[in-house]
Amino acid sequence: MTPDLPSIELLDATHKFPCVFHFKAIGLSTDCFTGRVLDAVKRELPEDAEPSFSTRATPNGKHISVTIEPIVDSASHVLAIYGQLRGVEGLVMLM
């Protein structure tokens, strides 16, 4: 399940671009979920970009949360990254 994406107007009204934007993907803790999330975001970034990220596993270890913080250029850039993240295998929730 993923929420509806914010509109370009809302993103423009609440952010001053370029800026660091926080994406959080929650998925199954199997088969390199973290790597797939990072790869999805990097597809929309300059080749040399290395955004900061952190992970946190659930107590039972079934799921993992990946928070990634790339610098984005515009509201359209945010939506493009969300589009890439929506296709990540094992994704349960996207924020």
PDB file as gemmi writes it, atoms N, CA and C in Angstrom:
CRYST1    1.000    1.000    1.000  90.00  90.00  90.00 P 1                      
ATOM      1  N   MET A   1       0.841  -1.182   0.000  1.00  0.00           N  
ATOM      2  CA  MET A   1       0.000   0.000   0.000  1.00  0.00           C  
ATOM      3  C   MET A   1       0.883   1.241   0.000  1.00  0.00           C  
ATOM      4  N   THR A   2       0.529   2.195  -0.817  1.00  0.00           N  
ATOM      5  CA  THR A   2       1.229   3.466  -0.818  1.00  0.00           C  
ATOM      6  C   THR A   2       0.199   4.579  -0.801  1.00  0.00           C  
ATOM      7  N   PRO A   3       0.522   5.677  -0.124  1.00  0.00           N  
ATOM      8  CA  PRO A   3      -0.425   6.784  -0.064  1.00  0.00           C  
ATOM      9  C   PRO A   3      -0.462   7.515  -1.400  1.00  0.00           C  
ATOM     10  N   ASP A   4      -1.480   8.363  -1.565  1.00  0.00           N  
ATOM     11  CA  ASP A   4      -1.503   9.244  -2.729  1.00  0.00           C  
ATOM     12  C   ASP A   4      -0.313  10.174  -2.625  1.00  0.00           C  
ATOM     13  N   LEU A   5       0.252  10.506  -3.757  1.00  0.00           N  
ATOM     14  CA  LEU A   5       1.411  11.390  -3.771  1.00  0.00           C  
ATOM     15  C   LEU A   5       0.967  12.832  -3.581  1.00  0.00           C  
ATOM     16  N   PRO A   6       1.831  13.649  -2.967  1.00  0.00           N  
ATOM     17  CA  PRO A   6       1.488  15.064  -2.830  1.00  0.00           C  
ATOM     18  C   PRO A   6       1.474  15.726  -4.207  1.00  0.00           C  
ATOM     19  N   SER A   7       0.715  16.799  -4.323  1.00  0.00           N  
ATOM     20  CA  SER A   7       0.662  17.512  -5.596  1.00  0.00           C  
ATOM     21  C   SER A   7       1.897  18.405  -5.749  1.00  0.00           C  
ATOM     22  N   ILE A   8       2.178  18.765  -6.975  1.00  0.00           N  
ATOM     23  CA  ILE A   8       3.289  19.683  -7.240  1.00  0.00           C  
ATOM     24  C   ILE A   8       3.034  21.005  -6.525  1.00  0.00           C  
ATOM     25  N   GLU A   9       1.791  21.460  -6.518  1.00  0.00           N  
ATOM     26  CA  GLU A   9       1.457  22.728  -5.855  1.00  0.00           C  
ATOM     27  C   GLU A   9       1.735  22.657  -4.354  1.00  0.00           C  
ATOM     28  N   LEU A  10       1.365  21.553  -3.722  1.00  0.00           N  
ATOM     29  CA  LEU A  10       1.612  21.398  -2.288  1.00  0.00           C  
ATOM     30  C   LEU A  10       3.109  21.343  -1.998  1.00  0.00           C  
ATOM     31  N   LEU A  11       3.837  20.582  -2.788  1.00  0.00           N  
ATOM     32  CA  LEU A  11       5.285  20.495  -2.593  1.00  0.00           C  
ATOM     33  C   LEU A  11       5.946  21.861  -2.771  1.00  0.00           C  
ATOM     34  N   ASP A  12       5.533  22.606  -3.794  1.00  0.00           N  
ATOM     35  CA  ASP A  12       6.093  23.943  -4.017  1.00  0.00           C  
ATOM     36  C   ASP A  12       5.748  24.898  -2.884  1.00  0.00           C  
ATOM     37  N   ALA A  13       4.554  24.747  -2.307  1.00  0.00           N  
ATOM     38  CA  ALA A  13       4.127  25.632  -1.223  1.00  0.00           C  
ATOM     39  C   ALA A  13       4.824  25.329   0.095  1.00  0.00           C  
ATOM     40  N   THR A  14       5.300  24.100   0.267  1.00  0.00           N  
ATOM     41  CA  THR A  14       5.860  23.696   1.565  1.00  0.00           C  
ATOM     42  C   THR A  14       7.365  23.473   1.563  1.00  0.00           C  
ATOM     43  N   HIS A  15       8.003  23.600   0.401  1.00  0.00           N  
ATOM     44  CA  HIS A  15       9.447  23.381   0.311  1.00  0.00           C  
ATOM     45  C   HIS A  15      10.089  24.461  -0.540  1.00  0.00           C  
ATOM     46  N   LYS A  16      11.309  24.816  -0.198  1.00  0.00           N  
ATOM     47  CA  LYS A  16      12.094  25.733  -1.014  1.00  0.00           C  
ATOM     48  C   LYS A  16      13.161  24.899  -1.708  1.00  0.00           C  
ATOM     49  N   PHE A  17      13.005  24.715  -3.002  1.00  0.00           N  
ATOM     50  CA  PHE A  17      13.911  23.875  -3.776  1.00  0.00           C  
ATOM     51  C   PHE A  17      15.082  24.688  -4.277  1.00  0.00           C  
ATOM     52  N   PRO A  18      16.265  24.075  -4.391  1.00  0.00           N  
ATOM     53  CA  PRO A  18      16.601  22.686  -4.038  1.00  0.00           C  
ATOM     54  C   PRO A  18      16.670  22.527  -2.517  1.00  0.00           C  
ATOM     55  N   CYS A  19      16.419  21.303  -2.073  1.00  0.00           N  
ATOM     56  CA  CYS A  19      16.446  21.006  -0.641  1.00  0.00           C  
ATOM     57  C   CYS A  19      16.657  19.504  -0.431  1.00  0.00           C  
ATOM     58  N   VAL A  20      16.948  19.158   0.808  1.00  0.00           N  
ATOM     59  CA  VAL A  20      16.999  17.745   1.199  1.00  0.00           C  
ATOM     60  C   VAL A  20      15.555  17.308   1.429  1.00  0.00           C  
ATOM     61  N   PHE A  21      15.182  16.186   0.847  1.00  0.00           N  
ATOM     62  CA  PHE A  21      13.824  15.672   1.000  1.00  0.00           C  
ATOM     63  C   PHE A  21      13.913  14.286   1.622  1.00  0.00           C  
ATOM     64  N   HIS A  22      13.016  14.002   2.564  1.00  0.00           N  
ATOM     65  CA  HIS A  22      13.037  12.731   3.291  1.00  0.00           C  
ATOM     66  C   HIS A  22      12.024  11.761   2.686  1.00  0.00           C  
ATOM     67  N   PHE A  23      12.514  10.625   2.245  1.00  0.00           N  
ATOM     68  CA  PHE A  23      11.678   9.545   1.742  1.00  0.00           C  
ATOM     69  C   PHE A  23      11.833   8.373   2.708  1.00  0.00           C  
ATOM     70  N   LYS A  24      10.726   7.704   3.000  1.00  0.00           N  
ATOM     71  CA  LYS A  24      10.790   6.519   3.852  1.00  0.00           C  
ATOM     72  C   LYS A  24      10.070   5.380   3.154  1.00  0.00           C  
ATOM     73  N   ALA A  25      10.786   4.279   2.985  1.00  0.00           N  
ATOM     74  CA  ALA A  25      10.224   3.079   2.364  1.00  0.00           C  
ATOM     75  C   ALA A  25      10.295   1.952   3.385  1.00  0.00           C  
ATOM     76  N   ILE A  26       9.174   1.278   3.570  1.00  0.00           N  
ATOM     77  CA  ILE A  26       9.111   0.149   4.499  1.00  0.00           C  
ATOM     78  C   ILE A  26       8.804  -1.093   3.675  1.00  0.00           C  
ATOM     79  N   GLY A  27       9.584  -2.127   3.929  1.00  0.00           N  
ATOM     80  CA  GLY A  27       9.392  -3.349   3.166  1.00  0.00           C  
ATOM     81  C   GLY A  27       9.862  -4.572   3.919  1.00  0.00           C  
ATOM     82  N   LEU A  28       9.786  -5.679   3.248  1.00  0.00           N  
ATOM     83  CA  LEU A  28      10.214  -6.950   3.819  1.00  0.00           C  
ATOM     84  C   LEU A  28      11.731  -6.979   3.950  1.00  0.00           C  
ATOM     85  N   SER A  29      12.213  -7.516   5.037  1.00  0.00           N  
ATOM     86  CA  SER A  29      13.657  -7.583   5.314  1.00  0.00           C  
ATOM     87  C   SER A  29      14.306  -8.756   4.599  1.00  0.00           C  
ATOM     88  N   THR A  30      14.018  -8.899   3.331  1.00  0.00           N  
ATOM     89  CA  THR A  30      14.590 -10.014   2.581  1.00  0.00           C  
ATOM     90  C   THR A  30      15.201  -9.509   1.286  1.00  0.00           C  
ATOM     91  N   ASP A  31      16.144 -10.260   0.797  1.00  0.00           N  
ATOM     92  CA  ASP A  31      16.689 -10.043  -0.540  1.00  0.00           C  
ATOM     93  C   ASP A  31      17.076  -8.607  -0.852  1.00  0.00           C  
ATOM     94  N   CYS A  32      17.848  -7.993   0.007  1.00  0.00           N  
ATOM     95  CA  CYS A  32      18.455  -6.686  -0.297  1.00  0.00           C  
ATOM     96  C   CYS A  32      17.457  -5.561  -0.527  1.00  0.00           C  
ATOM     97  N   PHE A  33      16.410  -5.482   0.276  1.00  0.00           N  
ATOM     98  CA  PHE A  33      15.422  -4.415   0.128  1.00  0.00           C  
ATOM     99  C   PHE A  33      16.092  -3.044   0.197  1.00  0.00           C  
ATOM    100  N   THR A  34      17.002  -2.859   1.137  1.00  0.00           N  
ATOM    101  CA  THR A  34      17.680  -1.571   1.283  1.00  0.00           C  
ATOM    102  C   THR A  34      18.412  -1.197  -0.004  1.00  0.00           C  
ATOM    103  N   GLY A  35      19.107  -2.117  -0.584  1.00  0.00           N  
ATOM    104  CA  GLY A  35      19.826  -1.858  -1.825  1.00  0.00           C  
ATOM    105  C   GLY A  35      18.899  -1.484  -2.965  1.00  0.00           C  
ATOM    106  N   ARG A  36      17.740  -2.134  -3.040  1.00  0.00           N  
ATOM    107  CA  ARG A  36      16.783  -1.809  -4.096  1.00  0.00           C  
ATOM    108  C   ARG A  36      16.216  -0.410  -3.915  1.00  0.00           C  
ATOM    109  N   VAL A  37      15.983  -0.014  -2.663  1.00  0.00           N  
ATOM    110  CA  VAL A  37      15.498   1.348  -2.392  1.00  0.00           C  
ATOM    111  C   VAL A  37      16.557   2.370  -2.805  1.00  0.00           C  
ATOM    112  N   LEU A  38      17.796   2.149  -2.401  1.00  0.00           N  
ATOM    113  CA  LEU A  38      18.874   3.078  -2.759  1.00  0.00           C  
ATOM    114  C   LEU A  38      19.047   3.163  -4.269  1.00  0.00           C  
ATOM    115  N   ASP A  39      19.007   2.045  -4.949  1.00  0.00           N  
ATOM    116  CA  ASP A  39      19.133   2.031  -6.406  1.00  0.00           C  
ATOM    117  C   ASP A  39      18.003   2.811  -7.074  1.00  0.00           C  
ATOM    118  N   ALA A  40      16.782   2.651  -6.562  1.00  0.00           N  
ATOM    119  CA  ALA A  40      15.629   3.346  -7.141  1.00  0.00           C  
ATOM    120  C   ALA A  40      15.795   4.857  -7.029  1.00  0.00           C  
ATOM    121  N   VAL A  41      16.232   5.327  -5.878  1.00  0.00           N  
ATOM    122  CA  VAL A  41      16.416   6.769  -5.679  1.00  0.00           C  
ATOM    123  C   VAL A  41      17.569   7.280  -6.536  1.00  0.00           C  
ATOM    124  N   LYS A  42      18.658   6.533  -6.575  1.00  0.00           N  
ATOM    125  CA  LYS A  42      19.839   6.977  -7.332  1.00  0.00           C  
ATOM    126  C   LYS A  42      19.573   7.073  -8.833  1.00  0.00           C  
ATOM    127  N   ARG A  43      18.583   6.344  -9.333  1.00  0.00           N  
ATOM    128  CA  ARG A  43      18.243   6.450 -10.758  1.00  0.00           C  
ATOM    129  C   ARG A  43      17.794   7.858 -11.132  1.00  0.00           C  
ATOM    130  N   GLU A  44      17.325   8.620 -10.150  1.00  0.00           N  
ATOM    131  CA  GLU A  44      16.846   9.984 -10.397  1.00  0.00           C  
ATOM    132  C   GLU A  44      17.834  11.058  -9.940  1.00  0.00           C  
ATOM    133  N   LEU A  45      19.034  10.645  -9.528  1.00  0.00           N  
ATOM    134  CA  LEU A  45      20.033  11.597  -9.029  1.00  0.00           C  
ATOM    135  C   LEU A  45      21.228  11.666  -9.964  1.00  0.00           C  
ATOM    136  N   PRO A  46      22.030  12.728  -9.834  1.00  0.00           N  
ATOM    137  CA  PRO A  46      23.279  12.772 -10.601  1.00  0.00           C  
ATOM    138  C   PRO A  46      24.135  11.552 -10.285  1.00  0.00           C  
ATOM    139  N   GLU A  47      24.938  11.142 -11.242  1.00  0.00           N  
ATOM    140  CA  GLU A  47      25.719   9.907 -11.125  1.00  0.00           C  
ATOM    141  C   GLU A  47      26.586   9.847  -9.869  1.00  0.00           C  
ATOM    142  N   ASP A  48      27.154  10.969  -9.448  1.00  0.00           N  
ATOM    143  CA  ASP A  48      28.062  10.983  -8.302  1.00  0.00           C  
ATOM    144  C   ASP A  48      27.356  11.236  -6.965  1.00  0.00           C  
ATOM    145  N   ALA A  49      26.046  11.346  -6.957  1.00  0.00           N  
ATOM    146  CA  ALA A  49      25.308  11.634  -5.721  1.00  0.00           C  
ATOM    147  C   ALA A  49      25.307  10.428  -4.793  1.00  0.00           C  
ATOM    148  N   GLU A  50      25.548  10.683  -3.527  1.00  0.00           N  
ATOM    149  CA  GLU A  50      25.505   9.652  -2.487  1.00  0.00           C  
ATOM    150  C   GLU A  50      24.651  10.177  -1.331  1.00  0.00           C  
ATOM    151  N   PRO A  51      23.324  10.054  -1.428  1.00  0.00           N  
ATOM    152  CA  PRO A  51      22.461  10.590  -0.374  1.00  0.00           C  
ATOM    153  C   PRO A  51      22.627   9.826   0.934  1.00  0.00           C  
ATOM    154  N   SER A  52      22.436  10.542   2.036  1.00  0.00           N  
ATOM    155  CA  SER A  52      22.504   9.864   3.329  1.00  0.00           C  
ATOM    156  C   SER A  52      21.243   9.016   3.495  1.00  0.00           C  
ATOM    157  N   PHE A  53      21.386   7.938   4.273  1.00  0.00           N  
ATOM    158  CA  PHE A  53      20.246   7.071   4.542  1.00  0.00           C  
ATOM    159  C   PHE A  53      20.462   6.362   5.869  1.00  0.00           C  
ATOM    160  N   SER A  54      19.369   5.870   6.411  1.00  0.00           N  
ATOM    161  CA  SER A  54      19.436   5.067   7.636  1.00  0.00           C  
ATOM    162  C   SER A  54      18.396   3.963   7.519  1.00  0.00           C  
ATOM    163  N   THR A  55      18.603   2.925   8.301  1.00  0.00           N  
ATOM    164  CA  THR A  55      17.668   1.801   8.312  1.00  0.00           C  
ATOM    165  C   THR A  55      17.286   1.464   9.745  1.00  0.00           C  
ATOM    166  N   ARG A  56      16.139   0.851   9.862  1.00  0.00           N  
ATOM    167  CA  ARG A  56      15.681   0.396  11.174  1.00  0.00           C  
ATOM    168  C   ARG A  56      14.799  -0.825  10.957  1.00  0.00           C  
ATOM    169  N   ALA A  57      15.154  -1.907  11.607  1.00  0.00           N  
ATOM    170  CA  ALA A  57      14.379  -3.148  11.490  1.00  0.00           C  
ATOM    171  C   ALA A  57      13.322  -3.213  12.586  1.00  0.00           C  
ATOM    172  N   THR A  58      12.228  -3.888  12.297  1.00  0.00           N  
ATOM    173  CA  THR A  58      11.212  -4.118  13.318  1.00  0.00           C  
ATOM    174  C   THR A  58      11.764  -5.111  14.342  1.00  0.00           C  
ATOM    175  N   PRO A  59      11.202  -5.126  15.549  1.00  0.00           N  
ATOM    176  CA  PRO A  59      11.715  -6.040  16.582  1.00  0.00           C  
ATOM    177  C   PRO A  59      11.735  -7.508  16.150  1.00  0.00           C  
ATOM    178  N   ASN A  60      10.750  -7.932  15.364  1.00  0.00           N  
ATOM    179  CA  ASN A  60      10.728  -9.337  14.938  1.00  0.00           C  
ATOM    180  C   ASN A  60      11.573  -9.570  13.682  1.00  0.00           C  
ATOM    181  N   GLY A  61      12.103  -8.496  13.092  1.00  0.00           N  
ATOM    182  CA  GLY A  61      12.980  -8.621  11.941  1.00  0.00           C  
ATOM    183  C   GLY A  61      12.290  -8.878  10.616  1.00  0.00           C  
ATOM    184  N   LYS A  62      10.966  -8.856  10.596  1.00  0.00           N  
ATOM    185  CA  LYS A  62      10.239  -9.154   9.359  1.00  0.00           C  
ATOM    186  C   LYS A  62      10.282  -7.994   8.369  1.00  0.00           C  
ATOM    187  N   HIS A  63      10.286  -6.766   8.867  1.00  0.00           N  
ATOM    188  CA  HIS A  63      10.271  -5.579   8.015  1.00  0.00           C  
ATOM    189  C   HIS A  63      11.447  -4.671   8.338  1.00  0.00           C  
ATOM    190  N   ILE A  64      11.767  -3.813   7.374  1.00  0.00           N  
ATOM    191  CA  ILE A  64      12.823  -2.829   7.564  1.00  0.00           C  
ATOM    192  C   ILE A  64      12.344  -1.494   7.000  1.00  0.00           C  
ATOM    193  N   SER A  65      12.712  -0.432   7.685  1.00  0.00           N  
ATOM    194  CA  SER A  65      12.403   0.915   7.237  1.00  0.00           C  
ATOM    195  C   SER A  65      13.697   1.535   6.713  1.00  0.00           C  
ATOM    196  N   VAL A  66      13.631   2.108   5.523  1.00  0.00           N  
ATOM    197  CA  VAL A  66      14.780   2.776   4.924  1.00  0.00           C  
ATOM    198  C   VAL A  66      14.408   4.243   4.746  1.00  0.00           C  
ATOM    199  N   THR A  67      15.129   5.121   5.413  1.00  0.00           N  
ATOM    200  CA  THR A  67      14.940   6.560   5.254  1.00  0.00           C  
ATOM    201  C   THR A  67      16.115   7.071   4.444  1.00  0.00           C  
ATOM    202  N   ILE A  68      15.811   7.735   3.332  1.00  0.00           N  
ATOM    203  CA  ILE A  68      16.859   8.234   2.450  1.00  0.00           C  
ATOM    204  C   ILE A  68      16.609   9.723   2.223  1.00  0.00           C  
ATOM    205  N   GLU A  69      17.698  10.512   2.216  1.00  0.00           N  
ATOM    206  CA  GLU A  69      17.585  11.964   2.203  1.00  0.00           C  
ATOM    207  C   GLU A  69      18.417  12.593   1.081  1.00  0.00           C  
ATOM    208  N   PRO A  70      17.937  12.487  -0.156  1.00  0.00           N  
ATOM    209  CA  PRO A  70      18.663  13.100  -1.267  1.00  0.00           C  
ATOM    210  C   PRO A  70      18.355  14.593  -1.385  1.00  0.00           C  
ATOM    211  N   ILE A  71      19.212  15.292  -2.081  1.00  0.00           N  
ATOM    212  CA  ILE A  71      18.925  16.680  -2.441  1.00  0.00           C  
ATOM    213  C   ILE A  71      18.096  16.632  -3.718  1.00  0.00           C  
ATOM    214  N   VAL A  72      16.942  17.275  -3.686  1.00  0.00           N  
ATOM    215  CA  VAL A  72      16.045  17.305  -4.846  1.00  0.00           C  
ATOM    216  C   VAL A  72      15.978  18.720  -5.397  1.00  0.00           C  
ATOM    217  N   ASP A  73      15.766  18.824  -6.709  1.00  0.00           N  
ATOM    218  CA  ASP A  73      15.786  20.121  -7.386  1.00  0.00           C  
ATOM    219  C   ASP A  73      14.428  20.789  -7.502  1.00  0.00           C  
ATOM    220  N   SER A  74      13.354  19.994  -7.466  1.00  0.00           N  
ATOM    221  CA  SER A  74      12.026  20.552  -7.717  1.00  0.00           C  
ATOM    222  C   SER A  74      10.953  19.580  -7.236  1.00  0.00           C  
ATOM    223  N   ALA A  75       9.712  20.049  -7.244  1.00  0.00           N  
ATOM    224  CA  ALA A  75       8.588  19.185  -6.898  1.00  0.00           C  
ATOM    225  C   ALA A  75       8.489  18.029  -7.885  1.00  0.00           C  
ATOM    226  N   SER A  76       8.749  18.293  -9.152  1.00  0.00           N  
ATOM    227  CA  SER A  76       8.719  17.229 -10.166  1.00  0.00           C  
ATOM    228  C   SER A  76       9.773  16.165  -9.884  1.00  0.00           C  
ATOM    229  N   HIS A  77      10.913  16.595  -9.373  1.00  0.00           N  
ATOM    230  CA  HIS A  77      11.980  15.666  -9.021  1.00  0.00           C  
ATOM    231  C   HIS A  77      11.520  14.742  -7.883  1.00  0.00           C  
ATOM    232  N   VAL A  78      10.840  15.316  -6.888  1.00  0.00           N  
ATOM    233  CA  VAL A  78      10.297  14.518  -5.778  1.00  0.00           C  
ATOM    234  C   VAL A  78       9.350  13.451  -6.324  1.00  0.00           C  
ATOM    235  N   LEU A  79       8.449  13.855  -7.207  1.00  0.00           N  
ATOM    236  CA  LEU A  79       7.479  12.903  -7.756  1.00  0.00           C  
ATOM    237  C   LEU A  79       8.148  11.834  -8.606  1.00  0.00           C  
ATOM    238  N   ALA A  80       9.202  12.188  -9.301  1.00  0.00           N  
ATOM    239  CA  ALA A  80       9.943  11.193 -10.094  1.00  0.00           C  
ATOM    240  C   ALA A  80      10.578  10.144  -9.181  1.00  0.00           C  
ATOM    241  N   ILE A  81      11.120  10.582  -8.048  1.00  0.00           N  
ATOM    242  CA  ILE A  81      11.720   9.634  -7.098  1.00  0.00           C  
ATOM    243  C   ILE A  81      10.637   8.736  -6.499  1.00  0.00           C  
ATOM    244  N   TYR A  82       9.501   9.328  -6.112  1.00  0.00           N  
ATOM    245  CA  TYR A  82       8.388   8.503  -5.618  1.00  0.00           C  
ATOM    246  C   TYR A  82       7.991   7.462  -6.665  1.00  0.00           C  
ATOM    247  N   GLY A  83       7.970   7.862  -7.920  1.00  0.00           N  
ATOM    248  CA  GLY A  83       7.629   6.930  -8.988  1.00  0.00           C  
ATOM    249  C   GLY A  83       8.583   5.753  -9.040  1.00  0.00           C  
ATOM    250  N   GLN A  84       9.868   6.025  -8.897  1.00  0.00           N  
ATOM    251  CA  GLN A  84      10.861   4.942  -8.868  1.00  0.00           C  
ATOM    252  C   GLN A  84      10.647   4.047  -7.649  1.00  0.00           C  
ATOM    253  N   LEU A  85      10.391   4.659  -6.491  1.00  0.00           N  
ATOM    254  CA  LEU A  85      10.227   3.886  -5.255  1.00  0.00           C  
ATOM    255  C   LEU A  85       8.993   2.989  -5.296  1.00  0.00           C  
ATOM    256  N   ARG A  86       7.945   3.442  -5.939  1.00  0.00           N  
ATOM    257  CA  ARG A  86       6.719   2.632  -6.019  1.00  0.00           C  
ATOM    258  C   ARG A  86       6.951   1.288  -6.698  1.00  0.00           C  
ATOM    259  N   GLY A  87       7.983   1.201  -7.519  1.00  0.00           N  
ATOM    260  CA  GLY A  87       8.262  -0.040  -8.227  1.00  0.00           C  
ATOM    261  C   GLY A  87       9.215  -0.981  -7.508  1.00  0.00           C  
ATOM    262  N   VAL A  88       9.650  -0.634  -6.309  1.00  0.00           N  
ATOM    263  CA  VAL A  88      10.613  -1.473  -5.582  1.00  0.00           C  
ATOM    264  C   VAL A  88       9.934  -2.757  -5.106  1.00  0.00           C  
ATOM    265  N   GLU A  89      10.549  -3.874  -5.441  1.00  0.00           N  
ATOM    266  CA  GLU A  89      10.038  -5.176  -5.020  1.00  0.00           C  
ATOM    267  C   GLU A  89      10.097  -5.279  -3.499  1.00  0.00           C  
ATOM    268  N   GLY A  90       9.026  -5.781  -2.894  1.00  0.00           N  
ATOM    269  CA  GLY A  90       8.955  -5.969  -1.452  1.00  0.00           C  
ATOM    270  C   GLY A  90       8.448  -4.759  -0.690  1.00  0.00           C  
ATOM    271  N   LEU A  91       8.109  -3.672  -1.393  1.00  0.00           N  
ATOM    272  CA  LEU A  91       7.622  -2.455  -0.741  1.00  0.00           C  
ATOM    273  C   LEU A  91       6.267  -2.702  -0.097  1.00  0.00           C  
ATOM    274  N   VAL A  92       6.144  -2.280   1.158  1.00  0.00           N  
ATOM    275  CA  VAL A  92       4.894  -2.416   1.885  1.00  0.00           C  
ATOM    276  C   VAL A  92       4.243  -1.047   2.072  1.00  0.00           C  
ATOM    277  N   MET A  93       5.048  -0.024   2.376  1.00  0.00           N  
ATOM    278  CA  MET A  93       4.532   1.315   2.615  1.00  0.00           C  
ATOM    279  C   MET A  93       5.570   2.340   2.180  1.00  0.00           C  
ATOM    280  N   LEU A  94       5.077   3.468   1.696  1.00  0.00           N  
ATOM    281  CA  LEU A  94       5.951   4.540   1.237  1.00  0.00           C  
ATOM    282  C   LEU A  94       5.460   5.846   1.840  1.00  0.00           C  
ATOM    283  N   MET A  95       6.384   6.589   2.433  1.00  0.00           N  
ATOM    284  CA  MET A  95       6.045   7.877   3.034  1.00  0.00           C  
ATOM    285  C   MET A  95       7.009   8.924   2.554  1.00  0.00           C  
TER     286      MET A  95                                                      
END                                                                             
